[in-house]
């Protein structure tokens, strides 16, 4: 049952459509990693089961070879015993001739038994050989699939790195996009503009205060001139009154 389940898994895994599995996966990289583990484990199990099957086949072949060899040896013994019986019978020794004919018959019986065992094993050997060949092909198919999975994993990782690099480049370009007010440069430019506006406001405020001070000075000067002229008027009036009184 264990070997049957392993052989079934070999067939299933070899027929598996990797691209379809990856398309259906939420995380293709995790799916590939899991498939690589599954394939690696199943290949190890399959190799063990196939090695056992090959070992059983080799035992059958060895037994068959021994049966064929035994049949040949018993045939040779039967022939030798029969010839000896013929020689003894020709020499007039019928009793010993019968003994060797009996030995020849026994040898022939053993030959027939060995031939039957060899013939019975041949279909099993043929069936086992076919199974082993199919299992070897399936194992090679699994190994090719494993190589394909590893290649897919490398390809997927490379694509992920490229996509990540492209995303970083896009973010970097976006961050220096002058026309984008949300970019880093746009925010910095806005900050500079605010600082410039603040400086301009302070300058205008300072200028306004300075103008007020100068206006105050002008008012003071105007008042001083008025006082001077008033004093002059008064001094001039006093002089006229003194002249008129004299």
DRENPA-3360 file (N, C-alpha, C; in nm, 2 decimals, always signed):
BEGIN
1 = XXXXXXXX = +0.08/-0.12/+0.00/+0.00/+0.00/+0.00/+0.09/+0.13/+0.00 ~ +0.20/+0.12/+0.08/+0.29/+0.24/+0.09/+0.35/+0.27/-0.05 ~ +0.39/+0.16/-0.12/+0.45/+0.18/-0.25/+0.35/+0.22/-0.35 ~ +0.23/+0.17/-0.34/+0.12/+0.21/-0.43/+0.10/+0.36/-0.42 ~ +0.09/+0.41/-0.29/+0.06/+0.55/-0.27/+0.17/+0.64/-0.32 ~ +0.30/+0.59/-0.30/+0.41/+0.67/-0.35/+0.41/+0.67/-0.51 ~ +0.37/+0.56/-0.57/+0.37/+0.56/-0.72/+0.25/+0.65/-0.76 ~ +0.14/+0.65/-0.69/+0.03/+0.74/-0.73/+0.08/+0.89/-0.71;
9 = XXXXXXXX = +0.15/+0.92/-0.61/+0.20/+1.06/-0.59/+0.30/+1.09/-0.70 ~ +0.38/+1.00/-0.75/+0.47/+1.03/-0.86/+0.39/+1.07/-0.98 ~ +0.29/+0.99/-1.01/+0.21/+1.02/-1.13/+0.14/+1.16/-1.12 ~ +0.08/+1.18/-1.00/+0.01/+1.31/-0.97/+0.11/+1.43/-0.98 ~ +0.22/+1.42/-0.92/+0.32/+1.53/-0.92/+0.37/+1.56/-1.06 ~ +0.40/+1.45/-1.14/+0.45/+1.47/-1.27/+0.35/+1.54/-1.36 ~ +0.22/+1.51/-1.34/+0.11/+1.57/-1.42/+0.08/+1.71/-1.37 ~ +0.12/+1.75/-1.25/+0.09/+1.88/-1.19/+0.13/+2.00/-1.29;
17 = XXXXXXXX = +0.03/+2.09/-1.30/+0.06/+2.21/-1.38/+0.11/+2.32/-1.28 ~ +0.24/+2.34/-1.29/+0.30/+2.43/-1.20/+0.25/+2.58/-1.22 ~ +0.24/+2.62/-1.34/+0.19/+2.75/-1.37/+0.05/+2.78/-1.31 ~ -0.04/+2.68/-1.33/-0.17/+2.69/-1.28/-0.17/+2.70/-1.12 ~ -0.09/+2.62/-1.06/-0.08/+2.63/-0.92/-0.03/+2.76/-0.87 ~ +0.07/+2.82/-0.94/+0.12/+2.95/-0.90/+0.02/+3.06/-0.92 ~ -0.06/+3.05/-1.03/-0.16/+3.15/-1.06/-0.26/+3.15/-0.95 ~ -0.29/+3.03/-0.90/-0.40/+3.03/-0.80/-0.35/+3.06/-0.66;
25 = XXXXXXXX = -0.22/+3.07/-0.64/-0.16/+3.09/-0.51/-0.17/+3.23/-0.47 ~ -0.20/+3.26/-0.34/-0.19/+3.39/-0.29/-0.05/+3.44/-0.28 ~ +0.04/+3.35/-0.24/+0.18/+3.39/-0.23/+0.26/+3.29/-0.31 ~ +0.29/+3.32/-0.44/+0.36/+3.22/-0.53/+0.49/+3.17/-0.47 ~ +0.57/+3.26/-0.40/+0.70/+3.22/-0.35/+0.68/+3.11/-0.24 ~ +0.58/+3.13/-0.15/+0.56/+3.03/-0.05/+0.51/+2.90/-0.11 ~ +0.43/+2.91/-0.21/+0.38/+2.80/-0.28/+0.49/+2.72/-0.35 ~ +0.59/+2.79/-0.41/+0.70/+2.72/-0.47/+0.79/+2.65/-0.37;
33 = XXXXXXXX = +0.81/+2.73/-0.26/+0.90/+2.67/-0.15/+0.83/+2.54/-0.10 ~ +0.70/+2.54/-0.08/+0.63/+2.43/-0.03/+0.64/+2.31/-0.13 ~ +0.62/+2.35/-0.26/+0.62/+2.24/-0.36/+0.76/+2.18/-0.37 ~ +0.87/+2.27/-0.36/+1.00/+2.21/-0.36/+1.02/+2.12/-0.25 ~ +0.97/+2.15/-0.13/+0.98/+2.06/-0.01/+0.91/+1.93/-0.04 ~ +0.79/+1.94/-0.09/+0.70/+1.82/-0.12/+0.77/+1.73/-0.23 ~ +0.82/+1.80/-0.34/+0.88/+1.72/-0.44/+1.01/+1.65/-0.39 ~ +1.09/+1.72/-0.31/+1.21/+1.67/-0.26/+1.18/+1.55/-0.17;
41 = XXXXXXXX = +1.08/+1.56/-0.08/+1.05/+1.45/+0.01/+0.99/+1.33/-0.07 ~ +0.91/+1.36/-0.17/+0.85/+1.25/-0.25/+0.95/+1.18/-0.34 ~ +1.04/+1.26/-0.39/+1.15/+1.20/-0.47/+1.23/+1.10/-0.38 ~ +1.26/+1.14/-0.26/+1.34/+1.06/-0.16/+1.26/+0.93/-0.14 ~ +1.12/+0.94/-0.11/+1.04/+0.83/-0.09/+1.03/+0.74/-0.21 ~ +1.02/+0.80/-0.33/+1.01/+0.73/-0.45/+1.14/+0.65/-0.48 ~ +1.25/+0.72/-0.46/+1.38/+0.65/-0.48/+1.39/+0.52/-0.39 ~ +1.35/+0.54/-0.27/+1.35/+0.42/-0.18/+1.26/+0.31/-0.22;
49 = XXXXXXXX = +1.14/+0.35/-0.26/+1.04/+0.24/-0.31/+1.09/+0.18/-0.44 ~ +1.14/+0.26/-0.53/+1.19/+0.21/-0.66/+1.31/+0.12/-0.64 ~ +1.40/+0.16/-0.55/+1.52/+0.07/-0.52/+1.47/-0.06/-0.46 ~ +1.37/-0.06/-0.38/+1.31/-0.19/-0.33/+1.25/-0.27/-0.44 ~ +1.18/-0.20/-0.53/+1.12/-0.28/-0.64/+1.23/-0.33/-0.73 ~ +1.33/-0.26/-0.76/+1.44/-0.31/-0.84/+1.51/-0.42/-0.78 ~ +1.52/-0.41/-0.64/+1.58/-0.52/-0.57/+1.50/-0.65/-0.58 ~ +1.37/-0.64/-0.57/+1.28/-0.76/-0.59/+1.29/-0.81/-0.73;
57 = XXXXXXXX = +1.30/-0.72/-0.83/+1.31/-0.77/-0.97/+1.45/-0.84/-0.99 ~ +1.55/-0.79/-0.93/+1.68/-0.86/-0.94/+1.68/-1.00/-0.88 ~ +1.61/-1.01/-0.76/+1.59/-1.14/-0.70/+1.52/-1.24/-0.79 ~ +1.41/-1.19/-0.85/+1.33/-1.27/-0.95/+1.42/-1.32/-1.07 ~ +1.50/-1.22/-1.12/+1.59/-1.25/-1.23/+1.69/-1.35/-1.19 ~ +1.75/-1.34/-1.07/+1.85/-1.43/-1.02/+1.79/-1.57/-1.00 ~ +1.67/-1.58/-0.94/+1.60/-1.71/-0.93/+1.57/-1.77/-1.06 ~ +1.53/-1.69/-1.16/+1.50/-1.74/-1.29/+1.63/-1.79/-1.36;
65 = XXXXXXXX = +1.73/-1.72/-1.34/+1.86/-1.76/-1.40/+1.91/-1.89/-1.34 ~ +1.89/-1.91/-1.21/+1.92/-2.03/-1.14/+1.84/-2.15/-1.19 ~ +1.71/-2.12/-1.21/+1.62/-2.23/-1.26/+1.66/-2.27/-1.40 ~ +1.69/-2.17/-1.48/+1.73/-2.20/-1.62/+1.86/-2.29/-1.61 ~ +1.95/-2.24/-1.53/+2.08/-2.31/-1.52/+2.06/-2.45/-1.46 ~ +1.97/-2.46/-1.36/+1.94/-2.59/-1.30/+1.88/-2.69/-1.41 ~ +1.79/-2.63/-1.49/+1.72/-2.71/-1.59/+1.82/-2.77/-1.69 ~ +1.92/-2.68/-1.72/+2.03/-2.72/-1.82/+2.11/-2.83/-1.75;
73 = XXXXXXXX = +2.15/-2.81/-1.63/+2.23/-2.91/-1.56/+2.16/-3.05/-1.54 ~ +2.03/-3.04/-1.51/+1.95/-3.17/-1.49/+1.94/-3.23/-1.63 ~ +1.92/-3.16/-1.73/+1.92/-3.21/-1.87/+2.04/-3.28/-1.90 ~ +2.16/-3.22/-1.87/+2.29/-3.29/-1.90/+2.30/-3.42/-1.82 ~ +2.26/-3.41/-1.69/+2.27/-3.53/-1.61/+2.18/-3.64/-1.66 ~ +2.06/-3.60/-1.71/+1.97/-3.70/-1.76/+2.03/-3.77/-1.89 ~ +2.09/-3.68/-1.97/+2.15/-3.74/-2.09/+2.27/-3.83/-2.06 ~ +2.35/-3.79/-1.96/+2.46/-3.87/-1.92/+2.42/-4.01/-1.86;
81 = XXXXXXXX = +2.31/-4.00/-1.78/+2.26/-4.13/-1.72/+2.20/-4.22/-1.83 ~ +2.13/-4.16/-1.92/+2.07/-4.24/-2.03/+2.17/-4.30/-2.12 ~ +2.28/-4.23/-2.15/+2.39/-4.29/-2.23/+2.46/-4.40/-2.15 ~ +2.48/-4.38/-2.02/+2.54/-4.49/-1.94/+2.45/-4.61/-1.94 ~ +2.32/-4.59/-1.93/+2.22/-4.70/-1.93/+2.23/-4.78/-2.06 ~ +2.24/-4.70/-2.17/+2.25/-4.76/-2.31/+2.38/-4.85/-2.32 ~ +2.49/-4.79/-2.26/+2.62/-4.87/-2.27/+2.61/-5.00/-2.19 ~ +2.55/-4.99/-2.07/+2.54/-5.11/-1.98/+2.45/-5.21/-2.05;
89 = XXXXXXXX = +2.34/-5.16/-2.11/+2.24/-5.25/-2.17/+2.31/-5.32/-2.29 ~ +2.39/-5.24/-2.36/+2.46/-5.30/-2.48/+2.56/-5.41/-2.43 ~ +2.61/-5.39/-2.31/+2.71/-5.48/-2.26/+2.64/-5.60/-2.19 ~ +2.52/-5.60/-2.19/+2.44/-5.71/-2.13/+2.41/-5.69/-1.98 ~ +2.44/-5.58/-1.93/+2.41/-5.55/-1.78/+2.28/-5.48/-1.77 ~ +2.17/-5.54/-1.78/+2.04/-5.48/-1.78/+2.00/-5.42/-1.65 ~ +2.05/-5.49/-1.54/+2.01/-5.44/-1.41/+2.07/-5.30/-1.38 ~ +2.20/-5.29/-1.41/+2.26/-5.15/-1.39/+2.21/-5.05/-1.49;
97 = XXXXXXXX = +2.17/-5.10/-1.61/+2.12/-5.01/-1.71/+1.99/-4.95/-1.67 ~ +1.90/-5.04/-1.60/+1.77/-4.99/-1.55/+1.79/-4.88/-1.44 ~ +1.90/-4.91/-1.36/+1.92/-4.81/-1.25/+1.96/-4.67/-1.31 ~ +2.04/-4.67/-1.42/+2.08/-4.54/-1.48/+1.96/-4.48/-1.55 ~ +1.88/-4.56/-1.61/+1.76/-4.51/-1.67/+1.67/-4.44/-1.57 ~ +1.66/-4.50/-1.45/+1.58/-4.44/-1.34/+1.64/-4.31/-1.30 ~ +1.78/-4.31/-1.29/+1.84/-4.18/-1.26/+1.81/-4.08/-1.37 ~ +1.81/-4.12/-1.49/+1.79/-4.03/-1.60/+1.64/-3.97/-1.59;
105 = XXXXXXXX = +1.55/-4.06/-1.55/+1.41/-4.01/-1.54/+1.40/-3.91/-1.42 ~ +1.47/-3.94/-1.31/+1.47/-3.84/-1.20/+1.53/-3.71/-1.24 ~ +1.64/-3.71/-1.32/+1.70/-3.59/-1.37/+1.61/-3.51/-1.46 ~ +1.54/-3.59/-1.54/+1.44/-3.53/-1.63/+1.33/-3.46/-1.56 ~ +1.28/-3.53/-1.45/+1.18/-3.47/-1.37/+1.22/-3.34/-1.30 ~ +1.35/-3.34/-1.25/+1.40/-3.21/-1.20/+1.42/-3.11/-1.31 ~ +1.46/-3.15/-1.42/+1.47/-3.05/-1.53/+1.34/-2.99/-1.57 ~ +1.23/-3.07/-1.57/+1.10/-3.02/-1.61/+1.05/-2.92/-1.50;
113 = XXXXXXXX = +1.08/-2.96/-1.37/+1.04/-2.87/-1.26/+1.11/-2.74/-1.26 ~ +1.24/-2.74/-1.29/+1.31/-2.61/-1.30/+1.27/-2.53/-1.42 ~ +1.24/-2.60/-1.53/+1.19/-2.52/-1.65/+1.05/-2.46/-1.62 ~ +0.96/-2.53/-1.55/+0.83/-2.47/-1.51/+0.85/-2.35/-1.42 ~ +0.94/-2.36/-1.32/+0.96/-2.25/-1.23/+1.02/-2.13/-1.31 ~ +1.11/-2.16/-1.40/+1.16/-2.05/-1.48/+1.06/-1.99/-1.57 ~ +0.97/-2.07/-1.63/+0.86/-2.02/-1.72/+0.76/-1.94/-1.64 ~ +0.73/-1.98/-1.52/+0.64/-1.91/-1.43/+0.69/-1.78/-1.39;
121 = XXXXXXXX = +0.82/-1.76/-1.37/+0.88/-1.64/-1.33/+0.89/-1.54/-1.44 ~ +0.89/-1.58/-1.56/+0.91/-1.49/-1.68/+0.81/-1.38/-1.69 ~ +0.67/-1.41/-1.68/+0.57/-1.30/-1.68/+0.59/-1.20/-1.57 ~ +0.62/-1.25/-1.45/+0.65/-1.16/-1.33/+0.77/-1.07/-1.36 ~ +0.87/-1.13/-1.42/+0.99/-1.05/-1.45/+0.96/-0.94/-1.55 ~ +0.88/-0.98/-1.65/+0.84/-0.88/-1.76/+0.76/-0.77/-1.70 ~ +0.66/-0.81/-1.61/+0.57/-0.71/-1.55/+0.65/-0.62/-1.46 ~ +0.74/-0.67/-1.38/+0.82/-0.59/-1.29/+0.92/-0.50/-1.36;
129 = XXXXXXXX = +0.97/-0.55/-1.47/+1.06/-0.47/-1.55/+0.99/-0.35/-1.61 ~ +0.86/-0.38/-1.66/+0.78/-0.26/-1.71/+0.75/-0.16/-1.60 ~ +0.72/-0.21/-1.48/+0.69/-0.12/-1.37/+0.81/-0.04/-1.33 ~ +0.93/-0.11/-1.33/+1.05/-0.03/-1.29/+1.08/+0.07/-1.39 ~ +1.07/+0.04/-1.52/+1.09/+0.14/-1.63/+1.00/+0.26/-1.62 ~ +0.87/+0.23/-1.59/+0.78/+0.34/-1.57/+0.81/+0.43/-1.45 ~ +0.85/+0.36/-1.34/+0.89/+0.43/-1.22/+1.01/+0.52/-1.24 ~ +1.11/+0.46/-1.31/+1.23/+0.54/-1.34/+1.19/+0.66/-1.43;
137 = XXXXXXXX = +1.10/+0.64/-1.53/+1.06/+0.76/-1.61/+0.99/+0.86/-1.52 ~ +0.90/+0.81/-1.43/+0.83/+0.90/-1.34/+0.92/+0.97/-1.25 ~ +1.02/+0.90/-1.20/+1.12/+0.97/-1.11/+1.20/+1.07/-1.18 ~ +1.24/+1.04/-1.31/+1.31/+1.14/-1.39/+1.22/+1.26/-1.41 ~ +1.09/+1.23/-1.44/+0.99/+1.34/-1.46/+0.98/+1.43/-1.33 ~ +0.98/+1.37/-1.22/+0.97/+1.44/-1.09/+1.10/+1.53/-1.07 ~ +1.21/+1.47/-1.11/+1.34/+1.55/-1.09/+1.34/+1.67/-1.19 ~ +1.28/+1.65/-1.31/+1.27/+1.76/-1.40/+1.18/+1.86/-1.35;
145 = XXXXXXXX = +1.07/+1.82/-1.29/+0.97/+1.91/-1.23/+1.04/+1.99/-1.12 ~ +1.12/+1.92/-1.04/+1.18/+1.99/-0.93/+1.28/+2.09/-0.98 ~ +1.35/+2.06/-1.09/+1.44/+2.16/-1.15/+1.36/+2.28/-1.20 ~ +1.24/+2.25/-1.26/+1.15/+2.35/-1.31/+1.11/+2.44/-1.20 ~ +1.07/+2.38/-1.08/+1.03/+2.46/-0.97/+1.14/+2.55/-0.92 ~ +1.26/+2.49/-0.91/+1.37/+2.58/-0.86/+1.40/+2.69/-0.95 ~ +1.39/+2.66/-1.08/+1.41/+2.77/-1.18/+1.30/+2.87/-1.17 ~ +1.17/+2.83/-1.15/+1.06/+2.92/-1.13/+1.08/+3.01/-1.01;
153 = XXXXXXXX = +1.14/+2.94/-0.90/+1.16/+3.02/-0.78/+1.26/+3.13/-0.80 ~ +1.37/+3.09/-0.87/+1.48/+3.19/-0.91/+1.42/+3.30/-0.99 ~ +1.34/+3.26/-1.09/+1.28/+3.36/-1.18/+1.18/+3.45/-1.10 ~ +1.10/+3.39/-1.01/+1.01/+3.47/-0.93/+1.08/+3.57/-0.84 ~ +1.19/+3.52/-0.77/+1.26/+3.61/-0.68/+1.33/+3.72/-0.76 ~ +1.38/+3.69/-0.88/+1.44/+3.79/-0.97/+1.34/+3.90/-1.01 ~ +1.22/+3.85/-1.05/+1.11/+3.94/-1.08/+1.07/+4.03/-0.96 ~ +1.06/+3.97/-0.84/+1.03/+4.04/-0.72/+1.13/+4.15/-0.70;
161 = XXXXXXXX = +1.26/+4.12/-0.71/+1.36/+4.22/-0.69/+1.35/+4.33/-0.79 ~ +1.33/+4.30/-0.92/+1.31/+4.40/-1.02/+1.20/+4.49/-0.99 ~ +1.08/+4.43/-0.95/+0.96/+4.51/-0.91/+0.99/+4.60/-0.80 ~ +1.06/+4.55/-0.70/+1.10/+4.63/-0.58/+1.19/+4.74/-0.62 ~ +1.29/+4.72/-0.70/+1.38/+4.82/-0.75/+1.30/+4.93/-0.83 ~ +1.21/+4.88/-0.92/+1.13/+4.98/-0.99/+1.04/+5.06/-0.90 ~ +0.99/+5.00/-0.80/+0.90/+5.07/-0.70/+0.98/+5.18/-0.63 ~ +1.11/+5.14/-0.59/+1.19/+5.24/-0.52/+1.23/+5.36/-0.61;
169 = XXXXXXXX = +1.26/+5.32/-0.74/+1.29/+5.43/-0.84/+1.17/+5.52/-0.86 ~ +1.06/+5.46/-0.87/+0.93/+5.54/-0.89/+0.91/+5.63/-0.77 ~ +0.93/+5.58/-0.64/+0.91/+5.66/-0.52/+1.02/+5.77/-0.52 ~ +1.14/+5.74/-0.56/+1.25/+5.84/-0.56/+1.22/+5.95/-0.66 ~ +1.17/+5.91/-0.78/+1.14/+6.01/-0.88/+1.02/+6.10/-0.83 ~ +0.92/+6.03/-0.77/+0.81/+6.10/-0.72/+0.84/+6.20/-0.61 ~ +0.94/+6.17/-0.53/+0.98/+6.25/-0.42/+1.05/+6.38/-0.47 ~ +1.10/+6.38/-0.59/+1.17/+6.50/-0.64/+1.09/+6.56/-0.76;
177 = XXXXXXXX = +0.97/+6.53/-0.77/+0.88/+6.59/-0.87/+0.84/+6.73/-0.83 ~ +0.90/+6.83/-0.90/+0.87/+6.97/-0.87/+0.73/+7.01/-0.88 ~ +0.66/+6.95/-0.98/+0.52/+6.98/-1.00/+0.43/+6.92/-0.90 ~ +0.47/+6.82/-0.83/+0.39/+6.75/-0.73/+0.40/+6.82/-0.60 ~ +0.30/+6.89/-0.55/+0.31/+6.96/-0.42/+0.33/+6.87/-0.30 ~ +0.30/+6.74/-0.32/+0.31/+6.65/-0.20/+0.45/+6.59/-0.20 ~ +0.54/+6.62/-0.30/+0.67/+6.56/-0.30/+0.76/+6.62/-0.20 ~ +0.87/+6.56/-0.17/+0.97/+6.61/-0.07/+1.02/+6.75/-0.12;
185 = XXXXXXXX = +1.05/+6.76/-0.24/+1.10/+6.89/-0.29/+0.99/+7.00/-0.29 ~ +0.87/+6.95/-0.32/+0.76/+7.05/-0.32/+0.73/+7.10/-0.18 ~ +0.74/+7.01/-0.08/+0.72/+7.05/+0.06/+0.83/+7.14/+0.10 ~ +0.95/+7.11/+0.06/+1.07/+7.20/+0.10/+1.05/+7.34/+0.03 ~ +1.01/+7.34/-0.09/+0.99/+7.47/-0.16/+0.88/+7.55/-0.09 ~ +0.77/+7.48/-0.05/+0.67/+7.55/+0.02/+0.72/+7.61/+0.15 ~ +0.80/+7.53/+0.22/+0.86/+7.58/+0.35/+0.94/+7.70/+0.32 ~ +1.03/+7.70/+0.22/+1.11/+7.82/+0.18/+1.02/+7.94/+0.15;
193 = XXXXXXXX = +0.92/+7.92/+0.07/+0.83/+8.03/+0.04/+0.76/+8.09/+0.16 ~ +0.73/+8.00/+0.26/+0.67/+8.05/+0.38/+0.77/+8.14/+0.46 ~ +0.89/+8.09/+0.46/+1.00/+8.16/+0.53/+1.02/+8.29/+0.47 ~ +1.02/+8.29/+0.33/+1.04/+8.42/+0.26/+0.93/+8.52/+0.29 ~ +0.81/+8.46/+0.29/+0.69/+8.55/+0.32/+0.70/+8.61/+0.46 ~ +0.74/+8.52/+0.55/+0.76/+8.57/+0.69/+0.86/+8.68/+0.70 ~ +0.97/+8.66/+0.63/+1.08/+8.76/+0.63/+1.03/+8.89/+0.57 ~ +0.95/+8.88/+0.46/+0.90/+8.99/+0.39/+0.80/+9.07/+0.48;
201 = XXXXXXXX = +0.72/+8.99/+0.56/+0.63/+9.05/+0.65/+0.70/+9.13/+0.76 ~ +0.81/+9.07/+0.81/+0.88/+9.13/+0.92/+0.95/+9.26/+0.86 ~ +1.00/+9.25/+0.74/+1.06/+9.37/+0.68/+0.96/+9.48/+0.66 ~ +0.84/+9.45/+0.61/+0.74/+9.55/+0.60/+0.70/+9.61/+0.73 ~ +0.69/+9.52/+0.83/+0.65/+9.57/+0.96/+0.76/+9.66/+1.02 ~ +0.89/+9.62/+1.00/+1.00/+9.71/+1.04/+1.00/+9.84/+0.97 ~ +0.97/+9.83/+0.84/+0.97/+9.96/+0.76/+0.85/+10.05/+0.80 ~ +0.74/+9.99/+0.83/+0.63/+10.06/+0.88/+0.66/+10.13/+1.01;
209 = XXXXXXXX = +0.72/+10.06/+1.10/+0.76/+10.12/+1.23/+0.86/+10.24/+1.21 ~ +0.96/+10.22/+1.12/+1.06/+10.32/+1.09/+0.99/+10.45/+1.03 ~ +0.90/+10.43/+0.94/+0.83/+10.54/+0.88/+0.75/+10.62/+0.99 ~ +0.70/+10.54/+1.08/+0.62/+10.61/+1.19/+0.72/+10.70/+1.28 ~ +0.84/+10.64/+1.30/+0.93/+10.71/+1.38/+0.98/+10.84/+1.31 ~ +1.00/+10.83/+1.18/+1.04/+10.95/+1.10/+0.93/+11.05/+1.10 ~ +0.80/+11.00/+1.08/+0.69/+11.09/+1.09/+0.68/+11.17/+1.22 ~ +0.71/+11.09/+1.33/+0.71/+11.16/+1.46/+0.82/+11.27/+1.47;
217 = XXXXXXXX = +0.94/+11.23/+1.41/+1.04/+11.33/+1.41/+1.00/+11.46/+1.33 ~ +0.94/+11.43/+1.22/+0.89/+11.55/+1.14/+0.79/+11.63/+1.21 ~ +0.70/+11.56/+1.29/+0.60/+11.64/+1.37/+0.67/+11.72/+1.47 ~ +0.77/+11.66/+1.54/+0.84/+11.73/+1.64/+0.91/+11.86/+1.58 ~ +0.97/+11.83/+1.47/+1.04/+11.94/+1.40/+0.94/+12.06/+1.36 ~ +0.83/+12.01/+1.32/+0.73/+12.11/+1.28/+0.68/+12.19/+1.40 ~ +0.66/+12.12/+1.51/+0.62/+12.19/+1.64/+0.73/+12.29/+1.69 ~ +0.85/+12.25/+1.67/+0.96/+12.33/+1.72/+0.97/+12.46/+1.63;
225 = XXXXXXXX = +0.95/+12.44/+1.50/+0.95/+12.56/+1.41/+0.84/+12.65/+1.45 ~ +0.72/+12.59/+1.48/+0.61/+12.68/+1.52/+0.64/+12.76/+1.65 ~ +0.70/+12.69/+1.74/+0.74/+12.75/+1.87/+0.84/+12.87/+1.84 ~ +0.93/+12.84/+1.75/+1.03/+12.94/+1.72/+0.97/+13.06/+1.66 ~ +0.88/+13.03/+1.56/+0.82/+13.15/+1.50/+0.73/+13.23/+1.60 ~ +0.66/+13.15/+1.68/+0.58/+13.22/+1.78/+0.67/+13.31/+1.87 ~ +0.78/+13.25/+1.91/+0.87/+13.33/+1.99/+0.92/+13.45/+1.92 ~ +0.95/+13.43/+1.79/+0.99/+13.54/+1.71/+0.89/+13.65/+1.69;
233 = XXXXXXXX = +0.76/+13.60/+1.68/+0.65/+13.70/+1.67/+0.64/+13.78/+1.80 ~ +0.65/+13.71/+1.90/+0.64/+13.78/+2.03/+0.76/+13.87/+2.06 ~ +0.87/+13.83/+2.02/+0.99/+13.92/+2.04/+0.98/+14.04/+1.95 ~ +0.93/+14.02/+1.83/+0.91/+14.13/+1.74/+0.80/+14.22/+1.78 ~ +0.69/+14.17/+1.84/+0.59/+14.26/+1.90/+0.64/+14.34/+2.01 ~ +0.72/+14.28/+2.10/+0.77/+14.36/+2.21/+0.86/+14.47/+2.17 ~ +0.93/+14.44/+2.06/+1.02/+14.55/+2.01/+0.94/+14.66/+1.96 ~ +0.84/+14.63/+1.89/+0.75/+14.74/+1.83/+0.69/+14.82/+1.94;
241 = XXXXXX = +0.64/+14.75/+2.04/+0.58/+14.83/+2.16/+0.68/+14.92/+2.23 ~ +0.80/+14.88/+2.24/+0.91/+14.96/+2.30/+0.94/+15.08/+2.22 ~ +0.94/+15.07/+2.09/+0.97/+15.18/+2.00/+0.85/+15.28/+2.01 ~ +0.73/+15.22/+2.01/+0.62/+15.31/+2.01/+0.61/+15.38/+2.15 ~ +0.65/+15.32/+2.26/+0.64/+15.39/+2.39/+0.75/+15.50/+2.41 ~ +0.85/+15.48/+2.34/+0.95/+15.59/+2.35/+0.91/+15.70/+2.26;
% end
